[in-house]
Amino acid sequence: MSEFLAKQFYGNTFTQWLTVLATIVAAVVVGKILYWFFNKIGRRLTAKTQTKFDDVVLDMIEEPIVVAATIFGIWLGLRQLTLTETLSTWISNAMQGAIILAVAWLVARLADSLFREFLAPLAAKSETDLDDQLLPILSRGVKTTIWALAIVVALNNAGYEVGPLIAGLGIGGLALAMAAKDTVSNVFGGFTIFTDRPFKLGDRVRIGSYDGSILEIGLRSTRLQTLAGTVVTIPNAKFADSPVENVSAEPSRKVVSTLGLTYDTTPDGMNDAIATLRSIAAANSSLEEKVIAGFSGFGDFSMNVQFIYYIKKGEDIVDTQNDVNMAILEQFNEKGLEFAYPTQTILHQAV
Protein backbone atom coordinates (compact mmCIF):
# COMPACT_ATOMS: atom_id res chain seq x y z
CA MET A 1 0.00 0.00 0.00
CA SER A 2 2.83 2.36 0.90
CA GLU A 3 4.46 1.65 -2.46
CA PHE A 4 1.22 2.54 -4.27
CA LEU A 5 0.88 5.78 -2.31
CA ALA A 6 4.46 6.67 -3.16
CA LYS A 7 3.94 5.95 -6.84
CA GLN A 8 4.10 9.10 -8.96
CA PHE A 9 1.42 10.28 -11.40
CA TYR A 10 2.29 13.29 -13.57
CA GLY A 11 5.23 14.16 -11.35
CA ASN A 12 3.40 13.86 -8.02
CA THR A 13 2.79 10.98 -5.68
CA PHE A 14 -0.64 9.52 -5.11
CA THR A 15 -0.46 10.88 -1.55
CA GLN A 16 0.01 14.40 -2.89
CA TRP A 17 -2.99 14.01 -5.18
CA LEU A 18 -5.08 12.73 -2.24
CA THR A 19 -3.93 15.72 -0.17
CA VAL A 20 -4.97 18.10 -2.95
CA LEU A 21 -8.34 16.42 -3.27
CA ALA A 22 -8.86 16.49 0.50
CA THR A 23 -7.92 20.18 0.65
CA ILE A 24 -10.35 21.06 -2.16
CA VAL A 25 -13.14 19.06 -0.50
CA ALA A 26 -12.34 20.73 2.81
CA ALA A 27 -12.48 24.16 1.13
CA VAL A 28 -15.91 23.37 -0.32
CA VAL A 29 -17.07 22.12 3.09
CA VAL A 30 -15.74 25.26 4.78
CA GLY A 31 -17.57 27.34 2.18
CA LYS A 32 -20.79 25.47 2.93
CA ILE A 33 -20.25 25.97 6.68
CA LEU A 34 -19.64 29.68 6.19
CA TYR A 35 -22.81 29.98 4.13
CA TRP A 36 -24.79 28.13 6.81
CA PHE A 37 -23.28 30.36 9.51
CA PHE A 38 -24.14 33.57 7.68
CA ASN A 39 -27.60 32.35 6.73
CA LYS A 40 -28.59 30.97 10.17
CA ILE A 41 -26.48 32.38 12.98
CA GLY A 42 -25.54 35.67 11.34
CA ARG A 43 -29.11 36.58 10.41
CA ARG A 44 -30.32 35.84 13.95
CA LEU A 45 -27.66 38.15 15.36
CA THR A 46 -28.39 41.01 12.94
CA ALA A 47 -32.14 40.64 13.48
CA LYS A 48 -31.65 41.65 17.13
CA THR A 49 -30.12 45.01 16.25
CA GLN A 50 -32.19 48.12 15.55
CA THR A 51 -30.29 49.17 12.45
CA LYS A 52 -30.90 47.67 9.02
CA PHE A 53 -27.34 48.28 7.86
CA ASP A 54 -25.89 45.03 9.26
CA ASP A 55 -28.71 42.99 7.67
CA VAL A 56 -27.95 44.52 4.29
CA VAL A 57 -24.21 44.00 4.65
CA LEU A 58 -24.65 40.36 5.71
CA ASP A 59 -27.00 39.64 2.82
CA MET A 60 -24.57 41.08 0.29
CA ILE A 61 -21.30 39.59 1.57
CA GLU A 62 -22.29 36.00 2.38
CA GLU A 63 -22.12 34.59 -1.15
CA PRO A 64 -18.95 36.41 -2.33
CA ILE A 65 -17.11 35.50 0.88
CA VAL A 66 -18.09 31.83 0.49
CA VAL A 67 -16.86 31.86 -3.12
CA ALA A 68 -13.60 33.60 -2.14
CA ALA A 69 -12.98 31.12 0.69
CA THR A 70 -13.58 28.18 -1.64
CA ILE A 71 -11.19 29.61 -4.28
CA PHE A 72 -8.55 30.22 -1.60
CA GLY A 73 -8.88 26.62 -0.39
CA ILE A 74 -8.50 25.26 -3.92
CA TRP A 75 -5.42 27.45 -4.34
CA LEU A 76 -3.88 26.05 -1.12
CA GLY A 77 -4.60 22.52 -2.33
CA LEU A 78 -2.97 23.01 -5.71
CA ARG A 79 0.12 24.47 -4.03
CA GLN A 80 0.79 21.00 -2.57
CA LEU A 81 1.62 19.69 -6.03
CA THR A 82 5.01 19.73 -7.64
CA LEU A 83 4.42 21.60 -10.86
CA THR A 84 6.52 23.26 -13.49
CA GLU A 85 7.37 26.88 -12.81
CA THR A 86 5.23 28.07 -15.72
CA LEU A 87 2.16 26.07 -14.69
CA SER A 88 2.58 27.04 -11.03
CA THR A 89 2.79 30.71 -11.93
CA TRP A 90 -0.22 30.45 -14.21
CA ILE A 91 -2.34 28.76 -11.51
CA SER A 92 -1.22 31.28 -8.89
CA ASN A 93 -2.09 34.22 -11.14
CA ALA A 94 -5.45 32.70 -12.08
CA MET A 95 -6.40 32.14 -8.45
CA GLN A 96 -5.36 35.67 -7.47
CA GLY A 97 -7.45 37.05 -10.32
CA ALA A 98 -10.42 34.93 -9.25
CA ILE A 99 -10.17 36.19 -5.67
CA ILE A 100 -9.91 39.80 -6.88
CA LEU A 101 -13.03 39.34 -9.01
CA ALA A 102 -14.84 37.79 -6.02
CA VAL A 103 -13.92 40.83 -3.92
CA ALA A 104 -15.14 43.11 -6.72
CA TRP A 105 -18.40 41.16 -6.76
CA LEU A 106 -18.72 41.74 -3.02
CA VAL A 107 -18.03 45.49 -3.29
CA ALA A 108 -20.40 45.89 -6.25
CA ARG A 109 -23.18 44.07 -4.38
CA LEU A 110 -22.60 46.27 -1.33
CA ALA A 111 -22.72 49.44 -3.43
CA ASP A 112 -25.89 48.30 -5.20
CA SER A 113 -27.53 47.48 -1.88
CA LEU A 114 -26.58 50.83 -0.37
CA PHE A 115 -28.10 52.65 -3.34
CA ARG A 116 -31.27 50.55 -3.23
CA GLU A 117 -31.86 50.37 0.52
CA PHE A 118 -30.64 53.77 1.74
CA LEU A 119 -30.16 56.33 -1.03
CA ALA A 120 -33.26 55.46 -3.09
CA PRO A 121 -35.68 56.01 -0.15
CA LEU A 122 -34.01 59.34 0.60
CA ALA A 123 -34.37 60.39 -3.05
CA ALA A 124 -38.03 59.35 -3.03
CA LYS A 125 -38.71 61.61 -0.03
CA SER A 126 -37.17 64.69 -1.62
CA GLU A 127 -39.31 67.25 -3.42
CA THR A 128 -37.20 67.31 -6.59
CA ASP A 129 -37.18 64.61 -9.27
CA LEU A 130 -33.56 65.26 -10.23
CA ASP A 131 -32.09 62.88 -7.66
CA ASP A 132 -34.57 60.14 -8.67
CA GLN A 133 -33.38 60.44 -12.27
CA LEU A 134 -29.65 60.64 -11.50
CA LEU A 135 -29.54 57.87 -8.88
CA PRO A 136 -29.84 54.91 -11.34
CA ILE A 137 -27.18 56.48 -13.58
CA LEU A 138 -24.86 57.02 -10.61
CA SER A 139 -25.43 53.44 -9.41
CA ARG A 140 -24.55 51.96 -12.81
CA GLY A 141 -21.51 54.22 -13.03
CA VAL A 142 -20.18 53.14 -9.63
CA LYS A 143 -20.63 49.42 -10.40
CA THR A 144 -19.02 49.82 -13.83
CA THR A 145 -16.04 51.57 -12.23
CA ILE A 146 -15.66 48.84 -9.60
CA TRP A 147 -15.64 46.07 -12.20
CA ALA A 148 -13.31 47.98 -14.52
CA LEU A 149 -10.76 48.51 -11.73
CA ALA A 150 -11.08 44.87 -10.65
CA ILE A 151 -10.42 43.59 -14.17
CA VAL A 152 -7.39 45.88 -14.54
CA VAL A 153 -5.95 44.76 -11.17
CA ALA A 154 -6.66 41.09 -11.95
CA LEU A 155 -4.92 41.31 -15.32
CA ASN A 156 -1.99 43.13 -13.75
CA ASN A 157 -1.59 40.44 -11.09
CA ALA A 158 -1.85 37.79 -13.79
CA GLY A 159 1.27 39.25 -15.37
CA TYR A 160 -0.31 41.15 -18.24
CA GLU A 161 0.93 44.62 -19.13
CA VAL A 162 -2.14 46.78 -18.55
CA GLY A 163 -0.44 50.04 -19.55
CA PRO A 164 -0.60 49.39 -23.31
CA LEU A 165 -4.10 47.97 -22.84
CA ILE A 166 -5.32 51.14 -21.12
CA ALA A 167 -3.65 53.29 -23.78
CA GLY A 168 -5.27 51.17 -26.47
CA LEU A 169 -8.64 51.52 -24.76
CA GLY A 170 -8.12 55.30 -24.68
CA ILE A 171 -7.41 55.44 -28.40
CA GLY A 172 -10.26 53.03 -29.10
CA GLY A 173 -12.54 55.10 -26.90
CA LEU A 174 -11.64 58.22 -28.86
CA ALA A 175 -12.37 56.45 -32.14
CA LEU A 176 -15.62 55.13 -30.73
CA ALA A 177 -16.60 58.61 -29.57
CA MET A 178 -15.91 60.00 -33.04
CA ALA A 179 -18.01 57.24 -34.61
CA ALA A 180 -20.79 57.66 -32.04
CA LYS A 181 -20.88 61.45 -31.89
CA ASP A 182 -24.68 61.46 -32.06
CA THR A 183 -24.84 59.24 -28.98
CA VAL A 184 -22.32 61.48 -27.20
CA SER A 185 -24.35 64.59 -28.05
CA ASN A 186 -27.47 62.88 -26.74
CA VAL A 187 -25.68 62.06 -23.47
CA PHE A 188 -24.57 65.67 -23.08
CA GLY A 189 -28.12 66.72 -23.91
CA GLY A 190 -29.30 64.47 -21.08
CA PHE A 191 -26.93 66.17 -18.64
CA THR A 192 -28.23 69.53 -19.87
CA ILE A 193 -31.78 68.46 -19.05
CA PHE A 194 -30.70 67.23 -15.60
CA THR A 195 -28.84 70.46 -14.77
CA ASP A 196 -30.97 73.17 -16.45
CA ARG A 197 -34.26 71.37 -15.72
CA PRO A 198 -36.38 72.94 -18.49
CA PHE A 199 -39.08 70.43 -17.53
CA LYS A 200 -39.71 67.56 -15.12
CA LEU A 201 -41.61 64.29 -15.18
CA GLY A 202 -45.31 64.80 -15.91
CA ASP A 203 -44.89 68.26 -17.49
CA ARG A 204 -46.63 68.99 -20.75
CA VAL A 205 -44.18 70.35 -23.31
CA ARG A 206 -44.12 71.32 -26.96
CA ILE A 207 -41.03 70.59 -29.04
CA GLY A 208 -41.09 70.71 -32.81
CA SER A 209 -44.31 69.07 -33.99
CA TYR A 210 -44.80 67.12 -30.75
CA ASP A 211 -47.07 68.12 -27.89
CA GLY A 212 -47.45 65.88 -24.85
CA SER A 213 -46.44 64.90 -21.31
CA ILE A 214 -42.98 63.76 -20.21
CA LEU A 215 -43.03 60.08 -19.24
CA GLU A 216 -39.35 59.32 -18.72
CA ILE A 217 -36.09 61.25 -18.85
CA GLY A 218 -33.15 59.03 -19.72
CA LEU A 219 -29.46 59.67 -20.27
CA ARG A 220 -29.75 59.29 -24.06
CA SER A 221 -33.40 59.99 -24.86
CA THR A 222 -36.66 61.23 -23.38
CA ARG A 223 -40.06 59.58 -23.77
CA LEU A 224 -43.06 61.79 -24.37
CA GLN A 225 -46.73 60.78 -24.50
CA THR A 226 -48.57 62.89 -27.07
CA LEU A 227 -52.11 64.19 -26.68
CA ALA A 228 -53.21 61.42 -29.05
CA GLY A 229 -51.90 58.83 -26.58
CA THR A 230 -48.89 57.63 -28.58
CA VAL A 231 -45.42 57.46 -27.02
CA VAL A 232 -42.56 59.23 -28.81
CA THR A 233 -38.87 58.72 -27.98
CA ILE A 234 -36.95 61.94 -28.64
CA PRO A 235 -33.10 62.14 -28.55
CA ASN A 236 -31.89 64.46 -25.81
CA ALA A 237 -29.78 66.40 -28.29
CA LYS A 238 -33.00 67.70 -29.84
CA PHE A 239 -34.01 69.22 -26.51
CA ALA A 240 -30.62 70.92 -26.24
CA ASP A 241 -30.74 72.34 -29.79
CA SER A 242 -34.46 73.17 -30.18
CA PRO A 243 -36.81 75.59 -28.41
CA VAL A 244 -38.88 73.77 -25.79
CA GLU A 245 -42.18 75.24 -24.61
CA ASN A 246 -43.14 74.04 -21.15
CA VAL A 247 -46.92 74.37 -21.17
CA SER A 248 -47.19 73.20 -17.55
CA ALA A 249 -44.95 76.07 -16.42
CA GLU A 250 -47.44 78.66 -17.68
CA PRO A 251 -49.29 80.36 -14.80
CA SER A 252 -52.48 80.15 -16.88
CA ARG A 253 -53.52 79.38 -20.44
CA LYS A 254 -54.92 82.27 -22.50
CA VAL A 255 -57.81 81.42 -24.84
CA VAL A 256 -58.99 83.90 -27.47
CA SER A 257 -62.34 83.33 -29.18
CA THR A 258 -64.14 85.44 -31.75
CA LEU A 259 -67.91 84.98 -31.98
CA GLY A 260 -69.78 86.31 -34.99
CA LEU A 261 -73.40 87.43 -34.49
CA THR A 262 -75.81 88.18 -37.30
CA TYR A 263 -76.30 91.80 -38.45
CA ASP A 264 -79.90 91.83 -37.26
CA THR A 265 -78.68 91.64 -33.65
CA THR A 266 -79.89 94.72 -31.75
CA PRO A 267 -77.68 96.84 -29.45
CA ASP A 268 -79.51 95.34 -26.48
CA GLY A 269 -78.84 91.87 -27.88
CA MET A 270 -75.15 92.68 -28.26
CA ASN A 271 -74.96 93.90 -24.65
CA ASP A 272 -76.80 90.76 -23.56
CA ALA A 273 -74.29 88.60 -25.43
CA ILE A 274 -71.33 90.34 -23.75
CA ALA A 275 -72.93 90.04 -20.31
CA THR A 276 -73.66 86.35 -20.95
CA LEU A 277 -70.05 85.62 -21.81
CA ARG A 278 -68.85 87.31 -18.61
CA SER A 279 -71.33 85.38 -16.48
CA ILE A 280 -70.27 82.08 -18.11
CA ALA A 281 -66.64 82.82 -17.24
CA ALA A 282 -67.52 83.83 -13.68
CA ALA A 283 -69.47 80.59 -13.13
CA ASN A 284 -66.59 78.34 -14.27
CA SER A 285 -64.20 77.55 -11.40
CA SER A 286 -61.44 76.49 -13.83
CA LEU A 287 -61.02 80.05 -15.13
CA GLU A 288 -59.14 83.03 -13.75
CA GLU A 289 -61.09 86.13 -12.73
CA LYS A 290 -59.54 88.15 -15.54
CA VAL A 291 -61.99 88.07 -18.48
CA ILE A 292 -62.26 90.30 -21.57
CA ALA A 293 -65.46 90.41 -23.62
CA GLY A 294 -66.44 93.20 -26.01
CA PHE A 295 -67.81 94.22 -29.38
CA SER A 296 -64.62 94.06 -31.46
CA GLY A 297 -65.82 95.16 -34.90
CA PHE A 298 -67.91 94.71 -38.02
CA GLY A 299 -66.93 91.80 -40.22
CA ASP A 300 -67.93 90.94 -43.77
CA PHE A 301 -70.70 88.62 -42.63
CA SER A 302 -71.04 89.25 -38.90
CA MET A 303 -70.68 91.59 -35.97
CA ASN A 304 -67.78 90.20 -33.99
CA VAL A 305 -67.51 89.74 -30.24
CA GLN A 306 -64.07 88.99 -28.86
CA PHE A 307 -64.00 86.73 -25.80
CA ILE A 308 -60.69 86.25 -23.92
CA TYR A 309 -60.37 84.12 -20.80
CA TYR A 310 -57.58 82.37 -18.86
CA ILE A 311 -57.58 78.73 -17.76
CA LYS A 312 -55.97 78.14 -14.37
CA LYS A 313 -52.73 76.19 -14.12
CA GLY A 314 -53.32 72.49 -13.58
CA GLU A 315 -56.83 72.46 -15.06
CA ASP A 316 -57.62 70.30 -18.06
CA ILE A 317 -57.50 72.62 -21.06
CA VAL A 318 -59.64 70.56 -23.45
CA ASP A 319 -62.38 69.86 -20.89
CA THR A 320 -62.49 73.49 -19.76
CA GLN A 321 -62.80 74.80 -23.31
CA ASN A 322 -65.52 72.24 -23.97
CA ASP A 323 -67.49 73.39 -20.89
CA VAL A 324 -67.19 77.06 -21.86
CA ASN A 325 -68.19 76.49 -25.49
CA MET A 326 -71.17 74.32 -24.52
CA ALA A 327 -72.36 76.99 -22.08
CA ILE A 328 -72.07 79.65 -24.83
CA LEU A 329 -74.02 77.50 -27.30
CA GLU A 330 -76.80 76.69 -24.82
CA GLN A 331 -77.27 80.19 -23.41
CA PHE A 332 -77.03 81.99 -26.76
CA ASN A 333 -79.70 79.65 -28.17
CA GLU A 334 -81.94 80.29 -25.16
CA LYS A 335 -81.59 84.05 -25.60
CA GLY A 336 -82.17 83.92 -29.36
CA LEU A 337 -78.70 85.20 -30.20
CA GLU A 338 -77.85 83.84 -33.64
CA PHE A 339 -74.38 83.07 -34.92
CA ALA A 340 -73.65 84.42 -38.38
CA TYR A 341 -72.41 82.44 -41.33
CA PRO A 342 -71.27 83.65 -44.76
CA THR A 343 -74.26 84.88 -46.79
CA GLN A 344 -74.69 86.69 -50.07
CA THR A 345 -77.61 88.83 -51.24
CA ILE A 346 -78.17 89.19 -55.00
CA LEU A 347 -80.22 92.17 -56.18
CA HIS A 348 -81.96 91.89 -59.54
CA GLN A 349 -82.51 95.13 -61.41
CA ALA A 350 -85.85 95.39 -63.16
CA VAL A 351 -85.57 95.80 -66.94
N, C-alpha and C positions, 0 to 999 in steps of 0.2 A: 504493500500500500504506500509505504514511504517512497519507494522508487517511482511509483506512478505520480505521486504528488510532486516529486522533484523533476519529473519529465517536462521538457520545455515545449511550448507551442507558440510559434511566432515570436521567439526570443524571450518568452517569459514562462515561468513554471506554472503548473496547474494550480499551485497554492496561491500564486500571485493573482491569477485570474479569479479564483474563488474569493480572494480578499476584495478585489475590485467589485465583483458582483455583490458581495455582502455589504460593502460600503454604499453602493448605489441603492440597494434595497433599504438599507438603514436610512439613507437620505430621503427616500420616498416616504418611509414610515414616519420620520421626523416631520416631514412636510404635512402629512396627514394629521399628526398629533398637534402641530401648530394650528392647523385649520380648525380642528376640534376645539382647541383651547380658546382661540379667538371667537369662534362661533357660540360656544357654550359659556365658558367661564368669563371671558372678556365682556360679552354682552350683558351678563348679569351684573358685573361690576359697574359698567358705564350706565346701566339703567338706574342705578341708585343715586347718581349725581343729578344735580339740577340743570346743568348745562347740556346742550345738545352737541357741543363741539366734539367731545370725546366719542360719542356714538358715530358721528360722521367720519372722524378719523379712523376709528376701528373698522368701519364698514369698507373704507377705501383701501386700507393697507393690508388687510388680511390675505387676500389672494396674491398680490405682488410679493409679499414677504415669503409666503409659502413657496412660490415659484423660485424666488431668489435662493432660499435655503436649499431647495432640491437641486438647483444648478450647482451651488457651491459644494454639496455633498458628492455629486457626480464628478466634479472637478477633483476633489480630494481622492476619490476612488481611482480615477485615471492616472493620478500622479504616482500611484503605487507600481505602475508598469514601467518596464525598461523599454523606452522607445527611442527612436532616432531623434537627433536634435531638431531636425526640421519638423517632424510630426509632433513632438512635444511642444515646440513653440507654437505651432498652428493650433493645437488643442487649447493651450493656455490662453492664447489671444482670443479664440472663439468663446471660451468660457467667460473671460473678462467682458467681452462685448455683450454676451447674453445677460450677465449680471447688470451691466450699465443700462441696457434696454429695460430690464425688469425694474430698476430704480426709476427710470424715466416714466415707465408705466404707472408706478406708484405716485410720483409727483404730479403727473398729468391727471390722474384720478382725483387726487387731493384738490388740485386747482379747480377741476370741474365741479366737484362737490361744494367747494367754498362759494363758487359763483352761483350754483343752483340753490343751496340751502340758506345762504346768508345775504349775498349781494342782491339776488333777484327779488326777495321780499322787500328789501329796502328800496329798490328801484320802483317796485309796484306801489309803495306808499307815497312816493314823491308826487308832487303836482305836475311836474313836467314829463313829457314823453321821450325826451332826448336820451335819458339814461336807459330807458327800456329798449330803445333802438340800438344804442351803442354797446350794451352789455353782451349780447350774443357775439358781436364782432370782436370785442375785446377778449371774450372767452376763447373763441377759435384762434385768435392771434397768440394768446399765451400758450395754449396747447401745441400749436404749430412750432413755436419757438422752443419749447421744451424738447419736443421730438427731434427738431433739427440739431440742437446742441448735443443731444444724446447720440445721435447717429455720427456726428463729427467726432465726438470723444471716443466712441466705440471703434470707429475706423482708425483713429490715431493710435489707440492702444493695440489694435490688431496689426500695426506696423505699416499702415498705408500713409503715404504723404498727402495730408489733407490740404496743404497750402496750394498746390497746383489745382486741386479739385475746387477749392473755394474760389480761386481766381477764374477758373473755367466757368463756374456757376455765375460769377459776376458778369463775365462777357456774354454768357448765354442768356442771363437775365436781361442785359441791355438789348440784345438782339430780339428777345421775346417781347420786351417793352416796345421796341420799334415796330414789330409786326402786329402787336396788339394795342396800338395807340388809342383805338376807339374804346377798348375796355378800360385803359388807364384813364382816359378822359371821363368815362362814366364813373369810375371810382372817385376821382377828384370832384366830380359833380355831386356824388353822394356825400362827401365830406362838406361840400358847400351847403347842401341842404341841412345837414346836421348842425353846422355852426351858425349859419345865417337864419335858419328856421323861417323861411318864407311861408310855410304852412306846417300843419301837424296832422296826425291821424284823425280822420273824420271830417276834415275841412273840405268844403266844396271849392274847387279851383277851376279856372279856365286857362288852358294852354293850347295855343294853335287852334285846331278845330275841335278839340276835346273839352267837354264840360262834365264834371262829375266829382265824386267824393274820393278822398285818398283812403285806400284800403291798407296799403303796406308800403313802407319806405325801406328799401334795401340798399346795400352798398353799391350795386351796379345799376339797378332799375327801380322804378316806383310803379306800383299797381294802382290804377284808378278805375272806379266803377262809374260809368257814364249814366246820364239820366235815363237812357233807354234800358239800363240794367246790364249791359255788357261790361266785361272787364278788359281794360287796355293796359298793357305793360309798356311804359315809356322809359327810354334810357335817361339816366340822370343828367347826362351831358346836355340834353335838350332843355332841362329846367335851368341849367346854368347859363345857356346861351339865348334863351327865349324869354320874352315877357310873360310873367305868371300873374294872373289876376286871382287873388284870394277873395272869393265871394263871401265866405264865412266871416272874414275880417271886417266887412262893411258894417257900420253901425246900424244901418237900415237900407232897405232896397227901394229906390225911387221908381215909381210907375207913372208913366205919362199916357193918358188916354184922350183921344179927341172924339167927341160924340157929335154927329151931325143931325140936327133937327130940321124938319120940313119948313119951308118958307111961310106956311100959313100959321106957324106958331106965334101966338100973341106975346106982347111984352110980359103980361102976367104969367103966361105959360113958361116963358124963358126964365123968369125969376123963380118959378116953382121948380123948374128942372135943376137950377143951381142949388136951391135950398134942399132939394131931395138928395142930391149928390153929397152935400155936406152932412146931412143926417145919416146917410148910409155909412159914411166914413166914421162918424162919431159912434155909431152902434157896433162897429167891428172892433173887437179887442185886440186883433192882430195888427192894427194900424197905429202909427204915431198920431199925435194930436195935430201936427202940422198938415193942413190940407189946403189945396188951392183949387178953386172952381170958379169959372167966369166965362162970360160971353167973349170968345176970342176973335171972332170975325165972320165975314160973309164969304162963303165958298161958292163955287160954281153951281152946286146943286143943293147946298144946305147952309144953315146957320150953325156955326161950330161952337161947341162948348168944350173948353179944355179942363180936364179933370186930372189933378196931380195929387198923389198920396204916397205915403212911405210905409213899407212893411217892416215891422220890428225885426231885429236880429234874432235868429233862432226859429222864427215862424216859417211854416211851409209856404213857399212863394206861390206854387201852382194852386194849392188849395185856397189860399187867401184871395188870389185873383179870381178864381172861380166863384167864391162866395160874393165878392164885390160885384162882379159882372151879372150874376144871377139876380142879386138884389136890384141892380139898375134896371134889368129887363122887366122884372116883375112890377116894380113900382112905377116905372114909366108907362107900362101898359095900363095899369090901374088908373093913372092920371090922364090917360089919353094923349100922352106925348109921343108923337110919331117920329121914328128915325127916317131920315131922308135916304134916297137912293138915286142914282143918276137917271134923270128924266130929260125928255126933249119935247118941246111944243112946236108944232109945225103950223104956221098960219097960211091959209090959202087966200089969195087975192081974187076977188070976184072980177070976172072978165065982162 
